[in-house]
Amino acid sequence: MDNVQDPRNHVNEEPSNDFIDTALGFGVFFGFMLVVFTVAVIIKYAIS
């Protein structure tokens, strides 16, 4: 560890899969927006 600029000496403390993280984010947001849409449709038909 003499050369702190050498990237080979720095281990990735938290390995992550970027594709899974992105896919999970899209999936959760899609699910949330689906719930919002469904509630809005139910409220619209309840009012009319």
N, C-alpha and C positions, 0 to 999 in steps of 0.2 A: 504494500500500500504506500509505496514511496511517491508514486505519481498519482495525485488525486484527480488529474484530468483524464486519465485513461478509462474509457467507458467499460472496458472488460472487467475492471475491479469493482464495479457497482452492480450488485445483484438487484433484480426487480423484487422489491419487498412484497408487492401485492400483484401476483400474476393475474391477468384478466383476459377474457376473450372479448375483443371489441365487437365482433359480429353479434355474439349472443347478447351483449349489453345493449347494442343498438336495436336488435330485433325485439328484445324484451321491452325496451322503452317505447317503441312504436306500438307493440301489442297492448301495453298497459294504457297508453294514451288513446288508442283506438277504442278500447273497452270503456274508458271513461267517457269519451265523446258519444259512444253508442248509448250509454246510460242517460247522458244529458239529452240526447235526441229523443229517446224513448219517453222520458219524463215530459219533455216539451210537447210531444204529440198527444200524450194522455191528457195533459192539462188543456191543450187546445180543444180536444173533443169533449172534455168535461165542461168547458165554458160554453161551447156551441150547442 
